[in-house]
Amino acid sequence: MMRKVIGSLFILAIAGFFVLRWLVQRVSPMPQNLGVVDGRFTPCPDSPNCVNTFASSDEHKISPIPMTTSLAAAKVKMYNVLVDMPRVTIIINGPDYIHAEFRSALWGFVDDVQIYFDDEAQLIHYKSAARLGHGDGDMNRKRMEAIRAAFLQ
């Protein structure tokens, strides 16, 4: 009898996990304010789950990457860095802009990573922001630092 109860609870827990994961994905649609407008990304929200090379606050500011090659070469290199990372989907691969979605392993939370290649300034700007929640354990900053390090190798 006890085994049946434990088995039933286990099945309910697994089902509950998948229902919650599905709900997380349903309540996190793609933001409408993605992209580059007048050479910049939209600002980060007040929450600490975003970094942006155009931000002025220490909480959100992160340094752009110097572009020491042609735009085309930099884009190919950055694309290869991104697709080598886990749980990434490239949404847009435009002439000077890449939008990628990163999903967390367990719950499937989505972070939007935007990369803008400013050929005139010879800089690669980027923004990484969580779609849901307030904090992210500094995940967006750590991800962008890892992308930066991989690109500069």
N, CA and C of each residue as an Amber inpcrd file, in Angstrom:
protein
   459
   0.8200000  -1.1980000   0.0000000   0.0000000   0.0000000   0.0000000
   0.8670000   1.2670000   0.0000000   1.9150000   1.2620000   0.8380000
   2.7940000   2.4120000   0.9220000   3.5160000   2.6480000  -0.4050000
   3.8980000   1.5710000  -1.1110000   4.5600000   1.7040000  -2.4070000
   3.6460000   2.3680000  -3.4240000   2.3550000   2.0400000  -3.3930000
   1.4030000   2.6520000  -4.3220000   1.2750000   4.1480000  -4.0380000
   1.2400000   4.5170000  -2.7810000   1.1250000   5.9260000  -2.4060000
   2.3730000   6.6800000  -2.8650000   3.5470000   6.1300000  -2.5900000
   4.7940000   6.7640000  -2.9990000   4.8670000   6.8480000  -4.5240000
   4.4800000   5.7790000  -5.2080000   4.4730000   5.7780000  -6.6740000
   3.5260000   6.8330000  -7.2190000   2.3430000   6.9550000  -6.6210000
   1.3730000   7.9590000  -7.0640000   1.8910000   9.3740000  -6.8240000
   2.5170000   9.5980000  -5.6790000   3.0810000  10.9140000  -5.3840000
   4.2060000  11.2600000  -6.3550000   5.0080000  10.2610000  -6.6970000
   6.0910000  10.4790000  -7.6430000   5.5360000  10.8800000  -9.0120000
   4.5240000  10.1770000  -9.4610000   3.9000000  10.4850000 -10.7560000
   3.2810000  11.8810000 -10.7310000   2.6200000  12.2380000  -9.6330000
   2.0500000  13.5890000  -9.5070000   3.1390000  14.6550000  -9.5180000
   4.2520000  14.3880000  -8.8420000   5.3540000  15.3470000  -8.8150000
   5.9310000  15.5520000 -10.2170000   6.1210000  14.4780000 -10.9510000
   6.6520000  14.5780000 -12.3200000   5.6700000  15.3380000 -13.2060000
   4.4010000  15.0050000 -13.1090000   3.3860000  15.6950000 -13.9090000
   3.3400000  17.1780000 -13.5400000   3.4120000  17.4670000 -12.2490000
   3.4130000  18.8540000 -11.7840000   4.5940000  19.6360000 -12.3350000
   5.7590000  19.0060000 -12.3520000   6.9510000  19.6500000 -12.8950000
   6.7300000  20.0430000 -14.3550000   6.2120000  19.1200000 -15.1550000
   6.0150000  19.4120000 -16.5780000   4.9260000  20.4530000 -16.8050000
   3.9090000  20.4530000 -15.9760000   2.8640000  21.4820000 -16.0830000
   3.4530000  22.8500000 -15.7430000   4.2380000  22.9320000 -14.6680000
   4.8500000  24.2070000 -14.2920000   5.8330000  24.6870000 -15.3600000
   6.5970000  23.7790000 -15.9260000   7.5430000  24.1470000 -16.9830000
   6.7890000  24.6780000 -18.1980000   5.6890000  24.0300000 -18.5470000
   4.8600000  24.4860000 -19.6640000   4.3090000  25.8880000 -19.3640000
   3.8490000  26.1080000 -18.1290000   3.3110000  27.4160000 -17.7480000
   4.3770000  28.5080000 -17.8390000   5.5880000  28.2120000 -17.3930000
   6.6800000  29.1830000 -17.4710000   6.8790000  29.6140000 -18.9170000
   6.8690000  28.6750000 -19.8260000   7.0780000  29.0030000 -21.2300000
   5.8920000  29.7680000 -21.8170000   4.7010000  29.4830000 -21.3550000
   3.5030000  30.1670000 -21.8650000   3.4350000  31.6190000 -21.4100000
   3.9470000  31.9230000 -20.2230000   3.8370000  33.2880000 -19.7060000
   5.0770000  34.1210000 -20.0260000   5.9380000  33.6300000 -20.8970000
   7.1290000  34.4070000 -21.2580000   7.2360000  34.5660000 -22.7720000
   6.2900000  35.3100000 -23.3760000   6.3730000  35.5220000 -24.8210000
   7.5510000  36.4380000 -25.1660000   7.9450000  36.4170000 -26.4260000
   9.0410000  37.2600000 -26.8790000   8.6770000  38.7280000 -26.6930000
   9.5700000  39.5200000 -26.1070000   9.2940000  40.9540000 -25.9480000
   9.1340000  41.6510000 -27.2990000   8.3670000  42.7080000 -27.3050000
   8.1240000  43.4630000 -28.5320000   9.1810000  44.5420000 -28.7690000
  10.0310000  44.8080000 -27.7630000  10.9870000  45.9110000 -27.8720000
  12.4100000  45.4300000 -28.1740000  12.5420000  44.3120000 -28.8790000
  13.8640000  43.8160000 -29.2400000  14.3560000  44.5200000 -30.5000000
  15.6580000  44.4930000 -30.6980000  16.2470000  45.0840000 -31.8940000
  17.0280000  46.3360000 -31.5720000  17.5410000  46.9390000 -32.6180000
  18.3700000  48.1340000 -32.4990000  17.5910000  49.3020000 -33.0850000
  17.4550000  50.3600000 -32.2910000  16.7870000  51.5750000 -32.7490000
  17.7750000  52.7270000 -32.5590000  18.0620000  53.4200000 -33.6370000
  19.0370000  54.5200000 -33.6150000  20.3740000  54.0700000 -33.0380000
  20.7960000  52.8730000 -33.4010000  22.1000000  52.3660000 -32.9870000
  22.2000000  51.9150000 -31.5500000  21.0470000  51.6880000 -30.8850000
  21.0600000  51.3050000 -29.4730000  19.9640000  50.2770000 -29.1870000
  20.1670000  49.5280000 -28.1040000  19.1210000  48.6430000 -27.5840000
  18.2370000  49.4460000 -26.6480000  17.0490000  48.9220000 -26.3690000
  16.2260000  49.5410000 -25.3350000  16.9330000  49.3730000 -23.9940000
  16.7080000  50.2810000 -23.0660000  17.3600000  50.1750000 -21.7560000
  16.8960000  48.9310000 -20.9960000  17.7320000  48.5090000 -20.0610000
  17.3460000  47.4190000 -19.1640000  16.2330000  47.8930000 -18.2400000
  15.3810000  46.9710000 -17.7840000  14.3940000  47.3500000 -16.7660000
  15.1180000  47.6010000 -15.4360000  14.3760000  47.9890000 -14.4200000
  14.9670000  48.2520000 -13.1050000  15.4690000  46.9810000 -12.4220000
  14.9900000  45.8310000 -12.8570000  15.3920000  44.5650000 -12.2390000
  16.8510000  44.2390000 -12.5730000  17.5230000  43.4750000 -11.7080000
  18.9450000  43.1780000 -11.9230000  19.2130000  42.0240000 -12.8920000
  18.2180000  41.5620000 -13.6280000  18.3950000  40.3980000 -14.5030000
  18.6560000  40.7910000 -15.9540000  19.4730000  41.8360000 -16.1490000
  19.7560000  42.3470000 -17.4870000  21.1150000  43.0440000 -17.4850000
  21.8650000  42.8470000 -18.5720000  23.0830000  43.6280000 -18.8120000
  22.9970000  44.2050000 -20.2220000  23.6330000  45.3700000 -20.3980000
  23.5090000  46.0800000 -21.6580000  24.7450000  46.9660000 -21.8340000
  25.4040000  46.8940000 -22.9630000  26.5980000  47.7060000 -23.1900000
  26.2690000  49.1960000 -23.2870000  25.0140000  49.5480000 -23.4820000
  24.6200000  50.9510000 -23.5450000  24.1430000  51.4900000 -22.1950000
  24.0810000  50.6380000 -21.1700000  23.5850000  51.0590000 -19.8530000
  24.5800000  51.9890000 -19.1730000  24.0510000  52.8490000 -18.3170000
  24.9330000  53.7470000 -17.5670000  25.0650000  53.3130000 -16.1020000
  24.1200000  52.5570000 -15.5950000  24.1920000  52.1310000 -14.1930000
  25.1600000  50.9570000 -14.0520000  25.8820000  50.9250000 -12.9370000
  26.8390000  49.8370000 -12.6820000  26.1500000  48.4780000 -12.6600000
  24.8960000  48.4430000 -12.2070000  24.1480000  47.1910000 -12.1020000
  23.9480000  46.5270000 -13.4670000  23.7700000  47.3450000 -14.4980000
  23.4520000  46.8280000 -15.8250000  24.5880000  46.9740000 -16.8420000
  25.5480000  47.8360000 -16.5810000  26.6120000  48.1410000 -17.5440000
  27.5570000  46.9710000 -17.7230000  27.9300000  46.7300000 -18.9690000
  28.9410000  45.7420000 -19.3270000  29.6680000  46.2960000 -20.5520000
  30.9480000  45.9930000 -20.6730000  31.7650000  46.5820000 -21.7430000
  31.5140000  45.9110000 -23.0910000  31.4940000  46.7120000 -24.1660000
  31.3810000  46.1310000 -25.5110000  32.6780000  45.4140000 -25.8860000
  32.6180000  44.6470000 -26.9520000  33.7790000  43.9060000 -27.4460000
  34.3760000  44.6900000 -28.6110000  35.6980000  44.9280000 -28.5950000
  36.3110000  45.5860000 -29.7560000  36.2150000  44.6850000 -30.9890000
  35.9040000  45.2820000 -32.1180000  35.8040000  44.5220000 -33.3710000
  37.0770000  44.8050000 -34.1700000  37.9770000  43.8460000 -34.1800000
  39.2900000  44.0420000 -34.8060000  39.3900000  43.3860000 -36.1800000
  38.2770000  42.8460000 -36.6570000  38.2340000  42.2380000 -37.9860000
  37.1120000  42.9000000 -38.7720000  36.8610000  42.4030000 -39.9450000
  35.7340000  42.9170000 -40.7240000  34.4260000  42.5400000 -40.0360000
  33.3770000  43.2510000 -40.3730000  32.0500000  42.9510000 -39.8430000
  31.6620000  41.5170000 -40.1620000  31.8820000  41.0960000 -41.3980000
  31.5090000  39.7340000 -41.8120000  32.2580000  38.6830000 -40.9950000
  33.5490000  38.8750000 -40.7980000  34.3410000  37.9080000 -40.0250000
  33.9070000  37.8960000 -38.5560000  33.6430000  39.0630000 -38.0150000
  33.2020000  39.1510000 -36.6140000  31.8550000  38.4510000 -36.4290000
  30.9490000  38.6240000 -37.3870000  29.6360000  37.9780000 -37.3020000
  29.7480000  36.4670000 -37.3460000  30.5650000  35.9660000 -38.2440000
  30.7480000  34.5090000 -38.3490000  31.3310000  33.9650000 -37.0490000
  32.3270000  34.6410000 -36.5280000  32.9620000  34.1880000 -35.2890000
  31.9550000  34.2140000 -34.1310000  31.1970000  35.2970000 -34.0070000
  30.2150000  35.3970000 -32.9210000  29.1280000  34.3400000 -33.0860000
  28.6510000  34.1310000 -34.2890000  27.6380000  33.1040000 -34.5380000
  28.1480000  31.7380000 -34.0710000  29.3880000  31.4230000 -34.4130000
  29.9710000  30.1390000 -34.0040000  30.1130000  30.0300000 -32.4860000
  30.4650000  31.1210000 -31.8310000  30.5350000  31.1210000 -30.3600000
  29.1550000  30.8210000 -29.7890000  28.1360000  31.4810000 -30.3140000
  26.7730000  31.3110000 -29.7880000  26.2660000  29.8840000 -29.9850000
  26.3920000  29.3530000 -31.1930000  25.8120000  28.0210000 -31.4570000
  26.5520000  26.9110000 -30.7350000  27.7500000  27.1820000 -30.2530000
  28.4790000  26.1890000 -29.4610000  28.0240000  26.1630000 -28.0010000
  27.1770000  27.1060000 -27.6200000  26.7130000  27.1690000 -26.2360000
  25.4650000  26.2990000 -26.0630000  25.2300000  25.8140000 -24.8430000
  24.0600000  24.9440000 -24.6170000  22.7380000  25.7080000 -24.6350000
  21.6930000  25.0280000 -25.0860000  20.3020000  25.4810000 -25.0250000
  20.0810000  26.8540000 -25.6740000  20.6810000  27.0540000 -26.8380000
  20.5340000  28.3130000 -27.5610000  19.7680000  28.0710000 -28.8510000
  18.9450000  29.0480000 -29.2170000  18.2580000  29.0610000 -30.5040000
  18.5010000  30.4220000 -31.1340000  19.0370000  30.4450000 -32.3340000
  19.2270000  31.7030000 -33.0570000  17.8860000  32.0720000 -33.6780000
  17.3840000  33.2350000 -33.3430000  16.0850000  33.7060000 -33.8460000
  16.2830000  34.5760000 -35.0800000  17.2260000  35.5130000 -35.0090000
  17.5210000  36.4060000 -36.1340000  19.0260000  36.4250000 -36.3410000
  19.4380000  36.2770000 -37.5890000  20.8460000  36.4150000 -37.9580000
  20.8860000  37.4030000 -39.1190000  20.8270000  38.6940000 -38.7700000
  20.7680000  39.7400000 -39.7840000  22.1340000  40.2700000 -40.1610000
  22.1760000  41.2870000 -41.0120000  23.4520000  41.8230000 -41.5030000
  24.3700000  42.3590000 -40.3960000  23.7820000  43.0120000 -39.3700000
  24.6050000  43.5580000 -38.2900000  23.9890000  43.2880000 -36.9120000
  23.1240000  42.2750000 -36.8480000  22.3760000  42.0120000 -35.6120000
  22.0790000  40.5210000 -35.4890000  22.2480000  39.9990000 -34.2660000
  21.8670000  38.6220000 -33.9620000  20.9900000  38.6460000 -32.7220000
  19.8900000  37.9040000 -32.7840000  19.0410000  37.6990000 -31.6050000
  19.0170000  36.2020000 -31.3320000  19.3610000  35.8390000 -30.1050000
  19.3620000  34.4290000 -29.6990000  18.5730000  34.2760000 -28.4110000
  17.9290000  33.1240000 -28.2720000  17.2380000  32.7730000 -27.0280000
  18.0490000  31.6970000 -26.3210000  18.2700000  31.9000000 -25.0330000
  18.9120000  30.9050000 -24.1820000  17.8690000  30.4220000 -23.1890000
  17.7800000  29.1070000 -23.0060000  16.8200000  28.5240000 -22.0590000
  17.5710000  27.8770000 -20.9080000  17.0340000  28.0810000 -19.6900000
  17.6430000  27.4350000 -18.5300000  17.3690000  25.9380000 -18.6050000
  18.2660000  25.1630000 -18.0240000  18.1980000  23.7070000 -18.1500000
  16.9560000  23.1190000 -17.4890000  16.6560000  23.5340000 -16.2950000
  15.5890000  22.8730000 -15.5470000  14.2010000  23.3940000 -15.9010000
  13.9920000  24.6840000 -15.7620000  12.6440000  25.2400000 -15.9300000
  12.3600000  25.7950000 -17.3150000  13.3840000  25.9920000 -18.1170000
  13.1630000  26.5190000 -19.4600000  12.9400000  28.0210000 -19.5030000
  13.3870000  28.7480000 -18.4480000  13.2890000  30.2070000 -18.4750000
  14.0690000  30.7240000 -19.6780000  13.5410000  31.7550000 -20.3350000
  14.1560000  32.2780000 -21.5480000  14.8400000  33.6130000 -21.2620000
  16.0830000  33.7190000 -21.7370000  16.8180000  34.9860000 -21.7420000
  17.0480000  35.3600000 -23.1990000  16.8310000  36.6300000 -23.5160000
  17.0690000  37.1330000 -24.8680000  18.4520000  37.7700000 -24.9330000
  19.2790000  37.2950000 -25.8450000  20.6050000  37.8600000 -26.0840000
  20.5630000  38.5460000 -27.4420000  20.9070000  39.8300000 -27.4350000
  20.9570000  40.6040000 -28.6660000  22.3920000  41.0820000 -28.8820000
  22.8480000  40.9800000 -30.0940000  24.2080000  41.3990000 -30.4110000
  24.1430000  42.3190000 -31.6240000  24.7520000  43.4870000 -31.4840000
  24.7550000  44.4950000 -32.5400000  26.2030000  44.8060000 -32.9250000
  26.5030000  44.6600000 -34.1880000  27.8420000  44.9050000 -34.7130000
  27.8830000  46.3300000 -35.2590000  28.4990000  47.2370000 -34.5010000
  28.6030000  48.6410000 -34.8890000  29.8850000  48.8070000 -35.7040000
  29.7480000  48.6970000 -37.0180000  30.9060000  48.7220000 -37.9130000
  31.6140000  50.0700000 -37.8560000  30.8590000  51.1420000 -37.7270000
  31.4570000  52.4820000 -37.7000000  32.3420000  52.6730000 -36.4620000
  31.8460000  52.2640000 -35.3030000  32.6070000  52.4160000 -34.0490000
  33.5660000  51.2520000 -33.8090000  33.4740000  50.2110000 -34.6380000
  34.2890000  49.0000000 -34.4870000  34.0950000  48.3680000 -33.1060000
  32.8200000  48.2740000 -32.7080000  32.4480000  47.6750000 -31.4250000
  31.3180000  46.6780000 -31.6200000  31.3170000  45.6630000 -30.7790000
  30.2080000  44.7130000 -30.7350000  29.4640000  44.9790000 -29.4370000
  28.2460000  45.4650000 -29.5820000  27.3980000  45.7550000 -28.4220000
  26.4880000  44.5650000 -28.1710000  26.0710000  44.3830000 -26.9330000
  25.1710000  43.2840000 -26.6160000  24.3180000  43.6090000 -25.4130000
  23.1970000  42.9060000 -25.3770000  22.2510000  43.0070000 -24.2680000
  21.7510000  41.6010000 -23.9980000  21.6720000  41.2560000 -22.7300000
  21.1270000  39.9640000 -22.3360000  20.1480000  40.2180000 -21.2040000
  18.9100000  39.7680000 -21.3820000  17.8660000  40.0620000 -20.4040000
  16.9340000  38.8690000 -20.2220000  16.5650000  38.6300000 -18.9700000
  15.5920000  37.5890000 -18.6580000  14.2000000  38.0890000 -19.0200000
  13.3600000  37.1900000 -19.4940000  11.9840000  37.5680000 -19.8130000
  11.1020000  37.6250000 -18.5770000  11.4000000  36.8070000 -17.5990000
  10.5630000  36.7030000 -16.3990000  11.3770000  36.9370000 -15.1400000
  10.6960000  37.3360000 -14.1030000  11.3080000  37.3860000 -12.7890000
  12.0550000  38.6700000 -12.5170000  12.6940000  38.6740000 -11.3650000
  13.4300000  39.8550000 -10.9240000  14.9340000  39.5910000 -10.9340000
  15.3590000  38.5660000 -10.2360000  16.7820000  38.2260000 -10.1800000
  17.0840000  37.0600000 -11.1030000  18.3750000  36.8820000 -11.3550000
  18.7840000  35.7590000 -12.2050000  20.0880000  35.1380000 -11.7190000
  20.4900000  35.4550000 -10.4830000  21.7440000  34.9240000  -9.9690000
  22.9330000  35.3930000 -10.7920000  22.8040000  36.5620000 -11.4290000
  23.8490000  37.1470000 -12.2650000  24.1320000  36.3170000 -13.5210000
  23.1680000  35.4880000 -13.9180000  23.3590000  34.5870000 -15.0520000
  23.5860000  35.3330000 -16.3640000  22.8510000  36.4090000 -16.5980000
  23.0150000  37.1360000 -17.8570000  24.4130000  37.7450000 -17.9590000
  24.9150000  38.3040000 -16.8670000  26.2690000  38.8660000 -16.8730000
  27.3110000  37.7640000 -17.0950000  27.1660000  36.6550000 -16.3760000
  28.1230000  35.5450000 -16.5220000  28.1120000  34.9950000 -17.9460000
  26.9210000  34.8700000 -18.5380000  26.8250000  34.3630000 -19.9120000
  27.5360000  35.2980000 -20.8790000  27.2940000  36.5990000 -20.7370000
  27.9000000  37.5430000 -21.6670000  29.4100000  37.6340000 -21.4670000
  29.8830000  37.4750000 -20.2360000  31.3290000  37.4440000 -20.0090000
  31.9430000  36.1970000 -20.6480000  31.2240000  35.0720000 -20.5890000
  31.7050000  33.8420000 -21.2310000  31.7150000  33.9980000 -22.7590000
  30.6890000  34.6210000 -23.3050000  30.6330000  34.8600000 -24.7500000
  31.7720000  35.7880000 -25.1580000  31.9810000  36.8360000 -24.3930000
  33.0670000  37.7780000 -24.6720000  34.4210000  37.0570000 -24.6610000
  34.6670000  36.2510000 -23.6250000  35.9500000  35.5360000 -23.5040000
  36.1390000  34.5700000 -24.6780000  35.0830000  33.8470000 -25.0470000
  35.1850000  32.9000000 -26.1720000  35.4400000  33.6450000 -27.4800000
  34.7880000  34.7750000 -27.6540000  34.9770000  35.5510000 -28.8930000
  36.4010000  36.0790000 -28.9890000  36.9680000  36.5350000 -27.8780000
  38.2970000  37.1410000 -27.8880000  39.4370000  36.1230000 -27.9550000
  39.1360000  34.8470000 -27.8260000  40.2010000  33.8150000 -27.9190000
  40.7440000  33.7230000 -29.3200000
